[in-house]
């Protein structure tokens, strides 16, 4: 079975997906900032200590924001490995697209407390990252 080509060349998609994923780290921060402002400016002096005082929605946004940093670093490594090893597979391009889509919806589902959607998006993002690692290792090995 042949995988159809994505809309852009694989190296281009890898680079753009890293940039998009970096921007998406801050998507949930809008809710975090709103929750922090509601606590007042004195609470801003200790932002890490205020998590327990935030509303449940703002707490979930904080956790989604933290998770975005964690997953970004692993994805960026995988995408850079694929780029650096010269992976040209359409599968790599689709994996990069899938990661960005998953990381767009992940914080929305997390903040909305829709656990099945959040879990599905986390799994899709993790699978996308794993695919890039595997394709990179196969490329050099």
The first five atom37 places (N, CA, C, CB, O) and aatype in JSON, in Angstrom:
{
  "aatype": [20, 20, 20, 20, 20, 20, 20, 20, 20, 20, 20, 20, 20, 20, 20, 20, 20, 20, 20, 20, 20, 20, 20, 20, 20, 20, 20, 20, 20, 20, 20, 20, 20, 20, 20, 20, 20, 20, 20, 20, 20, 20, 20, 20, 20, 20, 20, 20, 20, 20, 20, 20, 20, 20, 20, 20, 20, 20, 20, 20, 20, 20, 20, 20, 20, 20, 20, 20, 20, 20, 20, 20, 20, 20, 20, 20, 20, 20, 20, 20, 20, 20, 20, 20, 20, 20, 20, 20, 20, 20, 20, 20, 20, 20, 20, 20, 20, 20, 20, 20, 20, 20, 20, 20, 20, 20, 20, 20, 20, 20, 20, 20, 20, 20, 20, 20, 20, 20, 20, 20, 20, 20, 20, 20, 20, 20, 20, 20, 20, 20, 20, 20, 20, 20, 20, 20, 20, 20, 20, 20, 20],
  "atom_mask": [
    [1, 1, 1, 1, 1],
    [1, 1, 1, 1, 1],
    [1, 1, 1, 1, 1],
    [1, 1, 1, 1, 1],
    [1, 1, 1, 1, 1],
    [1, 1, 1, 1, 1],
    [1, 1, 1, 1, 1],
    [1, 1, 1, 1, 1],
    [1, 1, 1, 1, 1],
    [1, 1, 1, 1, 1],
    [1, 1, 1, 1, 1],
    [1, 1, 1, 1, 1],
    [1, 1, 1, 1, 1],
    [1, 1, 1, 1, 1],
    [1, 1, 1, 1, 1],
    [1, 1, 1, 1, 1],
    [1, 1, 1, 1, 1],
    [1, 1, 1, 1, 1],
    [1, 1, 1, 1, 1],
    [1, 1, 1, 1, 1],
    [1, 1, 1, 1, 1],
    [1, 1, 1, 1, 1],
    [1, 1, 1, 1, 1],
    [1, 1, 1, 1, 1],
    [1, 1, 1, 1, 1],
    [1, 1, 1, 1, 1],
    [1, 1, 1, 1, 1],
    [1, 1, 1, 1, 1],
    [1, 1, 1, 1, 1],
    [1, 1, 1, 1, 1],
    [1, 1, 1, 1, 1],
    [1, 1, 1, 1, 1],
    [1, 1, 1, 1, 1],
    [1, 1, 1, 1, 1],
    [1, 1, 1, 1, 1],
    [1, 1, 1, 1, 1],
    [1, 1, 1, 1, 1],
    [1, 1, 1, 1, 1],
    [1, 1, 1, 1, 1],
    [1, 1, 1, 1, 1],
    [1, 1, 1, 1, 1],
    [1, 1, 1, 1, 1],
    [1, 1, 1, 1, 1],
    [1, 1, 1, 1, 1],
    [1, 1, 1, 1, 1],
    [1, 1, 1, 1, 1],
    [1, 1, 1, 1, 1],
    [1, 1, 1, 1, 1],
    [1, 1, 1, 1, 1],
    [1, 1, 1, 1, 1],
    [1, 1, 1, 1, 1],
    [1, 1, 1, 1, 1],
    [1, 1, 1, 1, 1],
    [1, 1, 1, 1, 1],
    [1, 1, 1, 1, 1],
    [1, 1, 1, 1, 1],
    [1, 1, 1, 1, 1],
    [1, 1, 1, 1, 1],
    [1, 1, 1, 1, 1],
    [1, 1, 1, 1, 1],
    [1, 1, 1, 1, 1],
    [1, 1, 1, 1, 1],
    [1, 1, 1, 1, 1],
    [1, 1, 1, 1, 1],
    [1, 1, 1, 1, 1],
    [1, 1, 1, 1, 1],
    [1, 1, 1, 1, 1],
    [1, 1, 1, 1, 1],
    [1, 1, 1, 1, 1],
    [1, 1, 1, 1, 1],
    [1, 1, 1, 1, 1],
    [1, 1, 1, 1, 1],
    [1, 1, 1, 1, 1],
    [1, 1, 1, 1, 1],
    [1, 1, 1, 1, 1],
    [1, 1, 1, 1, 1],
    [1, 1, 1, 1, 1],
    [1, 1, 1, 1, 1],
    [1, 1, 1, 1, 1],
    [1, 1, 1, 1, 1],
    [1, 1, 1, 1, 1],
    [1, 1, 1, 1, 1],
    [1, 1, 1, 1, 1],
    [1, 1, 1, 1, 1],
    [1, 1, 1, 1, 1],
    [1, 1, 1, 1, 1],
    [1, 1, 1, 1, 1],
    [1, 1, 1, 1, 1],
    [1, 1, 1, 1, 1],
    [1, 1, 1, 1, 1],
    [1, 1, 1, 1, 1],
    [1, 1, 1, 1, 1],
    [1, 1, 1, 1, 1],
    [1, 1, 1, 1, 1],
    [1, 1, 1, 1, 1],
    [1, 1, 1, 1, 1],
    [1, 1, 1, 1, 1],
    [1, 1, 1, 1, 1],
    [1, 1, 1, 1, 1],
    [1, 1, 1, 1, 1],
    [1, 1, 1, 1, 1],
    [1, 1, 1, 1, 1],
    [1, 1, 1, 1, 1],
    [1, 1, 1, 1, 1],
    [1, 1, 1, 1, 1],
    [1, 1, 1, 1, 1],
    [1, 1, 1, 1, 1],
    [1, 1, 1, 1, 1],
    [1, 1, 1, 1, 1],
    [1, 1, 1, 1, 1],
    [1, 1, 1, 1, 1],
    [1, 1, 1, 1, 1],
    [1, 1, 1, 1, 1],
    [1, 1, 1, 1, 1],
    [1, 1, 1, 1, 1],
    [1, 1, 1, 1, 1],
    [1, 1, 1, 1, 1],
    [1, 1, 1, 1, 1],
    [1, 1, 1, 1, 1],
    [1, 1, 1, 1, 1],
    [1, 1, 1, 1, 1],
    [1, 1, 1, 1, 1],
    [1, 1, 1, 1, 1],
    [1, 1, 1, 1, 1],
    [1, 1, 1, 1, 1],
    [1, 1, 1, 1, 1],
    [1, 1, 1, 1, 1],
    [1, 1, 1, 1, 1],
    [1, 1, 1, 1, 1],
    [1, 1, 1, 1, 1],
    [1, 1, 1, 1, 1],
    [1, 1, 1, 1, 1],
    [1, 1, 1, 1, 1],
    [1, 1, 1, 1, 1],
    [1, 1, 1, 1, 1],
    [1, 1, 1, 1, 1],
    [1, 1, 1, 1, 1],
    [1, 1, 1, 1, 1],
    [1, 1, 1, 1, 1],
    [1, 1, 1, 1, 1],
    [1, 1, 1, 1, 1]
  ],
  "atom_positions": [
    [[0.84, -1.18, 0.0], [0.0, 0.0, 0.0], [0.89, 1.24, 0.0], [-0.96, 0.0, 1.22], [1.81, 1.36, 0.81]],
    [[0.61, 2.14, -0.89], [1.38, 3.37, -1.01], [0.7, 4.49, -0.22], [1.54, 3.77, -2.49], [-0.51, 4.71, -0.33]],
    [[1.5, 5.19, 0.56], [1.0, 6.33, 1.33], [0.97, 7.54, 0.41], [1.89, 6.61, 2.6], [1.98, 7.87, -0.2]],
    [[-0.17, 8.23, 0.29], [-0.22, 9.41, -0.57], [0.69, 10.52, -0.04], [-1.66, 9.93, -0.68], [0.92, 10.63, 1.17]],
    [[1.18, 11.3, -0.95], [2.08, 12.39, -0.56], [1.33, 13.49, 0.18], [2.79, 12.97, -1.78], [0.21, 13.83, -0.2]],
    [[1.95, 14.03, 1.23], [1.34, 15.18, 1.92], [1.43, 16.43, 1.04], [2.02, 15.44, 3.29], [2.1, 16.41, 0.0]],
    [[0.79, 17.5, 1.45], [0.72, 18.71, 0.61], [2.06, 19.43, 0.41], [-0.25, 19.67, 1.21], [2.19, 20.2, -0.54]],
    [[3.03, 19.21, 1.27], [4.34, 19.84, 1.14], [5.42, 18.78, 1.21], [4.55, 20.91, 2.25], [5.17, 17.65, 1.62]],
    [[6.62, 19.14, 0.81], [7.75, 18.22, 0.89], [8.02, 17.86, 2.35], [9.02, 18.83, 0.23], [7.81, 18.69, 3.24]],
    [[8.47, 16.66, 2.59], [8.7, 16.17, 3.95], [9.63, 17.09, 4.75], [9.28, 14.78, 3.91], [9.29, 17.43, 5.88]],
    [[10.8, 17.5, 4.22], [11.66, 18.39, 5.03], [10.96, 19.68, 5.42], [12.93, 18.71, 4.26], [11.14, 20.18, 6.54]],
    [[10.17, 20.23, 4.52], [9.42, 21.46, 4.81], [8.41, 21.21, 5.92], [8.71, 21.98, 3.54], [8.28, 22.02, 6.84]],
    [[7.7, 20.11, 5.82], [6.72, 19.77, 6.86], [7.37, 19.57, 8.22], [5.94, 18.52, 6.48], [6.83, 19.98, 9.24]],
    [[8.54, 18.94, 8.23], [9.24, 18.71, 9.5], [9.6, 20.04, 10.16], [10.5, 17.86, 9.28], [9.4, 20.22, 11.37]],
    [[10.14, 20.96, 9.38], [10.53, 22.26, 9.93], [9.3, 23.05, 10.39], [11.32, 23.08, 8.89], [9.28, 23.59, 11.49]],
    [[8.29, 23.12, 9.54], [7.08, 23.86, 9.9], [6.38, 23.25, 11.12], [6.11, 23.89, 8.71], [5.81, 23.97, 11.94]],
    [[6.42, 21.93, 11.22], [5.75, 21.28, 12.36], [6.45, 21.6, 13.67], [5.69, 19.76, 12.16], [5.8, 21.72, 14.71]],
    [[7.76, 21.74, 13.63], [8.49, 22.13, 14.85], [8.08, 23.54, 15.27], [10.03, 22.06, 14.62], [7.84, 23.8, 16.45]],
    [[8.0, 24.43, 14.3], [7.59, 25.81, 14.6], [6.15, 25.83, 15.14], [7.71, 26.7, 13.34], [5.87, 26.5, 16.14]],
    [[5.26, 25.11, 14.47], [3.86, 25.08, 14.92], [3.75, 24.48, 16.32], [3.0, 24.26, 13.93], [3.0, 24.99, 17.15]],
    [[4.49, 23.41, 16.58], [4.44, 22.78, 17.9], [4.97, 23.73, 18.98], [5.26, 21.47, 17.91], [4.46, 23.74, 20.1]],
    [[5.98, 24.52, 18.64], [6.51, 25.48, 19.61], [5.47, 26.55, 19.93], [7.8, 26.15, 19.07], [5.32, 26.95, 21.09]],
    [[4.75, 27.0, 18.93], [3.69, 28.0, 19.15], [2.56, 27.38, 19.97], [3.15, 28.53, 17.8], [2.0, 28.03, 20.85]],
    [[2.23, 26.12, 19.68], [1.12, 25.46, 20.38], [1.39, 25.22, 21.86], [0.82, 24.14, 19.72], [0.45, 24.99, 22.63]],
    [[2.64, 25.28, 22.26], [2.96, 25.17, 23.7], [2.2, 26.23, 24.48], [4.49, 25.31, 23.94], [1.81, 26.01, 25.63]],
    [[1.99, 27.39, 23.85], [1.38, 28.52, 24.55], [-0.13, 28.62, 24.36], [2.01, 29.79, 24.09], [-0.76, 29.52, 24.92]],
    [[-0.72, 27.72, 23.59], [-2.18, 27.74, 23.4], [-2.93, 27.67, 24.73], [-2.61, 26.59, 22.51], [-3.83, 28.48, 24.95]],
    [[-2.6, 26.72, 25.63], [-3.35, 26.67, 26.89], [-3.03, 27.81, 27.85], [-3.08, 25.37, 27.57], [-3.75, 28.02, 28.82]],
    [[-1.96, 28.53, 27.59], [-1.57, 29.58, 28.54], [-2.56, 30.72, 28.6], [-0.21, 30.12, 28.17], [-2.59, 31.45, 29.59]],
    [[-3.39, 30.89, 27.57], [-4.43, 31.93, 27.63], [-5.35, 31.69, 28.83], [-5.26, 31.95, 26.31], [-5.7, 32.63, 29.55]],
    [[-5.73, 30.42, 29.04], [-6.6, 30.09, 30.17], [-5.84, 30.19, 31.49], [-7.18, 28.67, 30.01], [-6.4, 30.6, 32.51]],
    [[-4.58, 29.82, 31.46], [-3.75, 29.93, 32.67], [-3.65, 31.39, 33.09], [-2.32, 29.33, 32.43], [-3.85, 31.73, 34.25]],
    [[-3.35, 32.25, 32.13], [-3.21, 33.68, 32.43], [-4.51, 34.26, 32.98], [-2.78, 34.45, 31.18], [-4.5, 35.02, 33.94]],
    [[-5.62, 33.9, 32.37], [-6.92, 34.39, 32.84], [-7.17, 33.95, 34.28], [-8.06, 33.88, 31.93], [-7.62, 34.75, 35.1]],
    [[-6.88, 32.7, 34.58], [-7.06, 32.19, 35.94], [-6.16, 32.89, 36.94], [-6.8, 30.71, 35.98], [-6.57, 33.16, 38.07]],
    [[-4.93, 33.17, 36.52], [-3.99, 33.85, 37.43], [-4.42, 35.28, 37.7], [-2.59, 33.84, 36.84], [-4.31, 35.76, 38.83]],
    [[-4.91, 35.95, 36.69], [-5.36, 37.34, 36.86], [-6.54, 37.39, 37.83], [-5.74, 37.96, 35.5], [-6.66, 38.34, 38.61]],
    [[-7.41, 36.39, 37.77], [-8.56, 36.35, 38.67], [-8.13, 36.25, 40.14], [-9.46, 35.17, 38.32], [-8.85, 36.7, 41.03]],
    [[-6.95, 35.68, 40.39], [-6.46, 35.56, 41.76], [-5.87, 36.88, 42.28], [-5.42, 34.46, 41.85], [-5.69, 37.05, 43.49]],
    [[-5.58, 37.78, 41.39], [-5.03, 39.07, 41.8], [-3.53, 39.15, 41.58], [-5.35, 39.32, 43.26], [-2.84, 38.14, 41.43]],
    [[-3.05, 40.36, 41.56], [-1.66, 40.59, 41.22], [-0.68, 40.13, 42.3], [-1.44, 42.04, 40.94], [0.47, 39.81, 41.99]],
    [[-1.11, 40.07, 43.55], [-0.21, 39.59, 44.6], [0.13, 38.12, 44.38], [-0.84, 39.78, 45.99], [1.25, 37.69, 44.65]],
    [[-0.83, 37.35, 43.89], [-0.6, 35.93, 43.64], [0.4, 35.71, 42.5], [-1.91, 35.24, 43.31], [1.03, 34.66, 42.43]],
    [[0.54, 36.7, 41.62], [1.48, 36.57, 40.5], [2.93, 36.52, 40.95], [1.28, 37.71, 39.53], [3.81, 36.13, 40.18]],
    [[3.19, 36.92, 42.18], [4.56, 36.89, 42.7], [5.07, 35.46, 42.88], [4.63, 37.64, 44.03], [6.27, 35.22, 42.86]],
    [[4.15, 34.53, 43.06], [4.54, 33.12, 43.23], [3.69, 32.25, 42.3], [4.35, 32.67, 44.73], [2.79, 31.55, 42.75]],
    [[3.98, 32.28, 40.99], [3.12, 31.6, 40.02], [3.05, 30.08, 40.19], [3.59, 31.9, 38.64], [2.01, 29.48, 39.92]],
    [[4.12, 29.45, 40.64], [4.08, 27.98, 40.8], [3.25, 27.58, 42.01], [5.49, 27.42, 40.93], [2.62, 26.52, 42.02]],
    [[3.25, 28.41, 43.02], [2.5, 28.1, 44.24], [1.0, 28.35, 44.07], [3.02, 28.92, 45.4], [0.2, 27.85, 44.86]],
    [[0.63, 29.11, 43.07], [-0.78, 29.46, 42.94], [-1.62, 28.41, 42.21], [-0.9, 30.76, 42.21], [-2.84, 28.54, 42.14]],
    [[-1.0, 27.37, 41.68], [-1.76, 26.37, 40.92], [-2.89, 25.77, 41.74], [-0.83, 25.26, 40.45], [-3.99, 25.57, 41.22]],
    [[-2.64, 25.49, 43.0], [-3.69, 24.9, 43.85], [-4.86, 25.85, 44.09], [-3.1, 24.49, 45.18], [-5.96, 25.4, 44.43]],
    [[-4.64, 27.14, 43.91], [-5.68, 28.13, 44.15], [-6.5, 28.43, 42.9], [-5.07, 29.41, 44.67], [-7.54, 29.1, 42.99]],
    [[-6.07, 27.96, 41.75], [-6.76, 28.24, 40.5], [-8.05, 27.44, 40.4], [-5.85, 27.92, 39.3], [-8.23, 26.44, 41.1]],
    [[-8.93, 27.88, 39.55], [-10.16, 27.13, 39.27], [-9.77, 25.8, 38.62], [-11.13, 27.94, 38.34], [-8.66, 25.68, 38.09]],
    [[-10.64, 24.8, 38.65], [-10.31, 23.52, 38.01], [-9.96, 23.67, 36.52], [-11.49, 22.56, 38.17], [-9.08, 22.97, 36.02]],
    [[-10.65, 24.56, 35.83], [-10.36, 24.78, 34.41], [-8.95, 25.35, 34.24], [-11.39, 25.73, 33.79], [-8.2, 24.89, 33.38]],
    [[-8.6, 26.34, 35.03], [-7.27, 26.92, 34.95], [-6.19, 25.94, 35.39], [-7.19, 28.19, 35.79], [-5.08, 25.96, 34.86]],
    [[-6.51, 25.08, 36.34], [-5.55, 24.04, 36.73], [-5.29, 23.09, 35.57], [-6.07, 23.25, 37.95], [-4.14, 22.75, 35.29]],
    [[-6.35, 22.65, 34.89], [-6.17, 21.76, 33.75], [-5.4, 22.46, 32.64], [-7.53, 21.27, 33.23], [-4.59, 21.83, 31.95]],
    [[-5.64, 23.75, 32.46], [-4.89, 24.51, 31.46], [-3.4, 24.56, 31.82], [-5.46, 25.94, 31.32], [-2.54, 24.46, 30.95]],
    [[-3.12, 24.71, 33.1], [-1.72, 24.72, 33.56], [-1.07, 23.39, 33.26], [-1.65, 25.02, 35.07], [0.07, 23.34, 32.78]],
    [[-1.77, 22.3, 33.54], [-1.21, 20.97, 33.3], [-1.05, 20.71, 31.8], [-2.09, 19.89, 33.93], [-0.09, 20.07, 31.38]],
    [[-1.98, 21.2, 30.99], [-1.87, 21.05, 29.54], [-0.66, 21.84, 29.02], [-3.17, 21.53, 28.83], [0.06, 21.38, 28.14]],
    [[-0.46, 23.02, 29.57], [0.68, 23.86, 29.2], [1.99, 23.16, 29.56], [0.6, 25.25, 29.9], [2.92, 23.15, 28.75]],
    [[2.07, 22.59, 30.74], [3.27, 21.87, 31.16], [3.5, 20.65, 30.28], [3.17, 21.46, 32.63], [4.63, 20.36, 29.9]],
    [[2.43, 19.93, 29.96], [2.55, 18.75, 29.11], [3.03, 19.13, 27.72], [1.22, 18.02, 29.03], [3.77, 18.37, 27.08]],
    [[2.62, 20.29, 27.24], [3.05, 20.74, 25.92], [4.57, 20.92, 25.86], [2.35, 22.05, 25.55], [5.19, 20.57, 24.86]],
    [[5.15, 21.46, 26.93], [6.61, 21.58, 26.97], [7.26, 20.2, 26.94], [7.06, 22.34, 28.24], [8.25, 19.98, 26.23]],
    [[6.7, 19.27, 27.7], [7.28, 17.92, 27.78], [7.24, 17.22, 26.43], [6.54, 17.07, 28.82], [8.23, 16.63, 26.01]],
    [[6.1, 17.27, 25.75], [5.99, 16.56, 24.48], [6.72, 17.29, 23.35], [4.53, 16.39, 24.11], [7.2, 16.65, 22.42]],
    [[6.8, 18.61, 23.44], [7.5, 19.36, 22.4], [8.96, 18.94, 22.3], [7.41, 20.85, 22.66], [9.47, 18.74, 21.2]],
    [[9.63, 18.81, 23.42], [11.06, 18.5, 23.38], [11.32, 17.15, 22.71], [11.64, 18.5, 24.79], [12.28, 17.02, 21.95]],
    [[10.49, 16.16, 22.98], [10.68, 14.85, 22.37], [10.33, 14.89, 20.89], [9.83, 13.79, 23.09], [11.04, 14.32, 20.06]],
    [[9.23, 15.56, 20.55], [8.85, 15.67, 19.14], [9.9, 16.43, 18.35], [7.49, 16.37, 19.0], [10.27, 16.01, 17.25]],
    [[10.4, 17.53, 18.89], [11.41, 18.31, 18.17], [12.65, 17.46, 17.89], [11.79, 19.58, 18.98], [13.22, 17.53, 16.81]],
    [[13.06, 16.66, 18.87], [14.2, 15.77, 18.65], [13.91, 14.78, 17.53], [14.54, 15.01, 19.95], [14.76, 14.56, 16.67]],
    [[12.72, 14.2, 17.53], [12.36, 13.22, 16.49], [12.29, 13.87, 15.11], [11.01, 12.56, 16.82], [12.79, 13.32, 14.14]],
    [[11.67, 15.06, 15.04], [11.55, 15.75, 13.75], [12.92, 16.2, 13.24], [10.61, 16.97, 13.88], [13.19, 16.12, 12.04]],
    [[13.78, 16.66, 14.14], [15.14, 17.06, 13.73], [15.96, 15.85, 13.3], [15.85, 17.79, 14.88], [16.76, 15.95, 12.37]],
    [[15.76, 14.71, 13.96], [16.44, 13.49, 13.52], [15.99, 13.11, 12.11], [16.17, 12.33, 14.5], [16.82, 12.77, 11.27]],
    [[14.69, 13.16, 11.86], [14.17, 12.82, 10.54], [14.71, 13.8, 9.49], [12.63, 12.83, 10.54], [15.09, 13.4, 8.39]],
    [[14.74, 15.06, 9.84], [15.27, 16.08, 8.93], [16.75, 15.85, 8.67], [15.03, 17.5, 9.5], [17.21, 15.86, 7.53]],
    [[17.5, 15.64, 9.75], [18.95, 15.49, 9.64], [19.4, 14.22, 8.93], [19.56, 15.51, 11.0], [20.45, 14.19, 8.3]],
    [[18.6, 13.17, 9.05], [18.96, 11.91, 8.38], [18.42, 11.84, 6.96], [18.44, 10.74, 9.17], [18.69, 10.88, 6.23]],
    [[17.68, 12.86, 6.56], [17.19, 12.93, 5.18], [15.99, 12.06, 4.89], [18.27, 12.56, 4.26], [15.81, 11.61, 3.76]],
    [[15.16, 11.81, 5.89], [13.94, 11.02, 5.68], [13.05, 11.78, 4.69], [13.19, 10.75, 7.02], [12.73, 12.94, 4.9]],
    [[12.66, 11.09, 3.62], [11.79, 11.7, 2.6], [10.44, 11.02, 2.49], [12.48, 11.65, 1.25], [9.67, 11.31, 1.57]],
    [[10.14, 10.13, 3.41], [8.93, 9.33, 3.37], [7.68, 10.19, 3.56], [8.98, 8.26, 4.43], [7.65, 11.07, 4.42]],
    [[6.65, 9.93, 2.75], [5.37, 10.61, 2.99], [4.83, 10.31, 4.39], [4.33, 10.2, 1.94], [4.14, 11.14, 4.99]],
    [[5.16, 9.14, 4.91], [4.72, 8.79, 6.26], [5.26, 9.78, 7.28], [5.18, 7.37, 6.61], [4.56, 10.14, 8.23]],
    [[6.49, 10.23, 7.09], [7.08, 11.21, 8.01], [6.33, 12.54, 7.92], [8.58, 11.43, 7.68], [6.08, 13.18, 8.94]],
    [[5.99, 12.94, 6.72], [5.23, 14.18, 6.56], [3.87, 14.11, 7.22], [5.06, 14.5, 5.09], [3.45, 15.05, 7.9]],
    [[3.18, 12.99, 7.04], [1.87, 12.82, 7.68], [2.01, 12.72, 9.19], [1.16, 11.58, 7.13], [1.14, 13.2, 9.92]],
    [[3.09, 12.1, 9.67], [3.31, 12.02, 11.12], [3.5, 13.42, 11.71], [4.54, 11.13, 11.45], [2.98, 13.71, 12.79]],
    [[4.23, 14.27, 11.0], [4.44, 15.65, 11.47], [3.11, 16.4, 11.5], [5.46, 16.39, 10.56], [2.82, 17.12, 12.46]],
    [[2.31, 16.23, 10.46], [0.99, 16.88, 10.42], [0.11, 16.35, 11.56], [0.3, 16.64, 9.05], [-0.56, 17.12, 12.25]],
    [[0.12, 15.04, 11.75], [-0.71, 14.43, 12.79], [-0.32, 14.94, 14.17], [-0.59, 12.9, 12.75], [-1.18, 15.16, 15.02]],
    [[0.99, 15.12, 14.4], [1.43, 15.63, 15.7], [0.85, 17.03, 15.94], [2.97, 15.67, 15.79], [0.33, 17.3, 17.02]],
    [[0.94, 17.89, 14.96], [0.43, 19.26, 15.12], [-1.07, 19.26, 15.34], [0.78, 20.11, 13.89], [-1.58, 20.01, 16.17]],
    [[-1.8, 18.43, 14.6], [-3.25, 18.34, 14.79], [-3.56, 17.85, 16.2], [-3.88, 17.39, 13.73], [-4.41, 18.41, 16.89]],
    [[-2.86, 16.79, 16.62], [-3.09, 16.24, 17.95], [-2.8, 17.26, 19.04], [-2.24, 14.99, 18.17], [-3.55, 17.37, 20.01]],
    [[-1.72, 18.0, 18.88], [-1.34, 18.97, 19.9], [-2.18, 20.24, 19.84], [0.12, 19.33, 19.76], [-2.14, 21.05, 20.76]],
    [[-2.93, 20.42, 18.77], [-3.9, 21.52, 18.72], [-5.13, 21.16, 19.55], [-4.3, 21.83, 17.26], [-5.65, 21.99, 20.3]],
    [[-5.6, 19.92, 19.41], [-6.8, 19.5, 20.1], [-6.55, 19.04, 21.54], [-7.45, 18.39, 19.34], [-7.45, 19.13, 22.38]],
    [[-5.35, 18.55, 21.84], [-5.05, 18.03, 23.18], [-5.4, 19.03, 24.29], [-3.58, 17.66, 23.26], [-6.14, 18.67, 25.2]],
    [[-4.88, 20.28, 24.25], [-5.2, 21.19, 25.35], [-6.68, 21.57, 25.4], [-4.37, 22.45, 25.23], [-7.22, 21.81, 26.48]],
    [[-7.33, 21.61, 24.25], [-8.76, 21.94, 24.25], [-9.55, 20.85, 24.96], [-9.27, 22.12, 22.8], [-10.45, 21.13, 25.76]],
    [[-9.22, 19.59, 24.66], [-9.89, 18.48, 25.33], [-9.52, 18.43, 26.81], [-9.53, 17.15, 24.66], [-10.36, 18.12, 27.66]],
    [[-8.27, 18.73, 27.11], [-7.82, 18.7, 28.51], [-8.56, 19.76, 29.32], [-6.28, 18.92, 28.6], [-9.08, 19.47, 30.4]],
    [[-8.61, 20.98, 28.81], [-9.26, 22.08, 29.51], [-10.76, 21.81, 29.66], [-9.03, 23.4, 28.76], [-11.35, 22.13, 30.69]],
    [[-11.36, 21.22, 28.63], [-12.79, 20.89, 28.68], [-13.07, 19.65, 29.53], [-13.33, 20.68, 27.27], [-14.22, 19.29, 29.74]],
    [[-12.02, 19.0, 30.01], [-12.11, 17.79, 30.83], [-12.77, 16.64, 30.07], [-12.89, 18.08, 32.11], [-13.51, 15.84, 30.65]],
    [[-12.5, 16.56, 28.77], [-12.98, 15.47, 27.92], [-11.86, 14.44, 27.81], [-13.42, 15.99, 26.48], [-11.04, 14.47, 26.89]],
    [[-11.83, 13.54, 28.78], [-10.72, 12.6, 28.94], [-10.51, 11.69, 27.73], [-10.96, 11.74, 30.16], [-9.37, 11.51, 27.32]],
    [[-11.56, 11.11, 27.12], [-11.31, 10.25, 25.95], [-10.61, 11.0, 24.81], [-12.63, 9.65, 25.44], [-9.69, 10.47, 24.19]],
    [[-11.05, 12.22, 24.54], [-10.42, 13.02, 23.48], [-8.99, 13.37, 23.83], [-11.22, 14.3, 23.23], [-8.1, 13.29, 22.98]],
    [[-8.77, 13.77, 25.05], [-7.42, 14.1, 25.51], [-6.5, 12.89, 25.36], [-7.45, 14.58, 26.97], [-5.39, 13.02, 24.85]],
    [[-6.95, 11.73, 25.8], [-6.14, 10.52, 25.72], [-5.86, 10.13, 24.27], [-6.83, 9.37, 26.44], [-4.74, 9.74, 23.94]],
    [[-6.86, 10.25, 23.42], [-6.68, 9.94, 22.0], [-5.65, 10.87, 21.37], [-8.03, 10.04, 21.25], [-4.78, 10.42, 20.62]],
    [[-5.74, 12.15, 21.67], [-4.79, 13.11, 21.1], [-3.37, 12.89, 21.64], [-5.25, 14.54, 21.4], [-2.39, 13.05, 20.91]],
    [[-3.27, 12.54, 22.92], [-1.95, 12.24, 23.48], [-1.35, 11.02, 22.78], [-2.06, 11.98, 25.01], [-0.17, 11.02, 22.43]],
    [[-2.18, 10.0, 22.57], [-1.71, 8.79, 21.89], [-1.29, 9.06, 20.46], [-2.78, 7.73, 21.91], [-0.27, 8.56, 20.0]],
    [[-2.09, 9.86, 19.74], [-1.76, 10.2, 18.35], [-0.44, 10.98, 18.28], [-2.89, 11.03, 17.72], [0.4, 10.7, 17.43]],
    [[-0.27, 11.94, 19.18], [0.97, 12.7, 19.21], [2.17, 11.82, 19.53], [0.88, 13.82, 20.21], [3.23, 11.97, 18.92]],
    [[2.01, 10.92, 20.48], [3.09, 10.0, 20.85], [3.43, 9.05, 19.71], [2.71, 9.2, 22.1], [4.61, 8.79, 19.44]],
    [[2.41, 8.53, 19.05], [2.63, 7.64, 17.9], [3.34, 8.39, 16.78], [1.29, 7.07, 17.4], [4.24, 7.84, 16.14]],
    [[2.94, 9.61, 16.53], [3.58, 10.42, 15.48], [5.07, 10.61, 15.77], [2.89, 11.79, 15.35], [5.91, 10.49, 14.88]],
    [[5.38, 10.9, 17.01], [6.78, 11.07, 17.42], [7.55, 9.77, 17.26], [6.86, 11.56, 18.87], [8.67, 9.77, 16.75]],
    [[6.95, 8.67, 17.68], [7.61, 7.36, 17.57], [7.87, 7.0, 16.11], [6.75, 6.27, 18.23], [8.93, 6.45, 15.78]],
    [[6.93, 7.31, 15.24], [7.11, 7.04, 13.81], [8.32, 7.79, 13.27], [5.85, 7.43, 13.02], [9.11, 7.23, 12.51]],
    [[8.46, 9.04, 13.66], [9.61, 9.82, 13.19], [10.93, 9.24, 13.69], [9.49, 11.27, 13.63], [11.91, 9.19, 12.95]],
    [[10.96, 8.8, 14.95], [12.16, 8.15, 15.47], [12.48, 6.89, 14.67], [11.99, 7.81, 16.96], [13.62, 6.68, 14.25]],
    [[11.49, 6.05, 14.46], [11.7, 4.78, 13.75], [12.17, 5.03, 12.32], [10.41, 3.94, 13.73], [13.11, 4.38, 11.86]],
    [[11.54, 5.96, 11.62], [11.95, 6.27, 10.25], [13.39, 6.79, 10.2], [11.0, 7.3, 9.63], [14.13, 6.48, 9.27]],
    [[13.78, 7.58, 11.2], [15.15, 8.11, 11.25], [16.16, 7.0, 11.48], [15.27, 9.17, 12.35], [17.21, 6.96, 10.83]],
    [[15.86, 6.11, 12.39], [16.77, 5.0, 12.68], [16.88, 4.08, 11.46], [16.29, 4.19, 13.92], [17.97, 3.62, 11.12]],
    [[15.76, 3.82, 10.8], [15.78, 2.98, 9.59], [16.59, 3.66, 8.47], [14.34, 2.69, 9.1], [17.25, 2.99, 7.68]],
    [[16.52, 4.97, 8.42], [17.22, 5.71, 7.37], [18.75, 5.55, 7.51], [16.84, 7.2, 7.42], [19.45, 5.43, 6.51]],
    [[19.23, 5.55, 8.73], [20.69, 5.45, 8.93], [21.18, 4.03, 9.14], [21.11, 6.29, 10.12], [22.37, 3.76, 9.04]],
    [[20.25, 3.1, 9.42], [20.69, 1.77, 9.8], [20.48, 0.72, 8.78], [20.03, 1.36, 11.0], [20.82, -0.44, 9.01]]
  ]
}
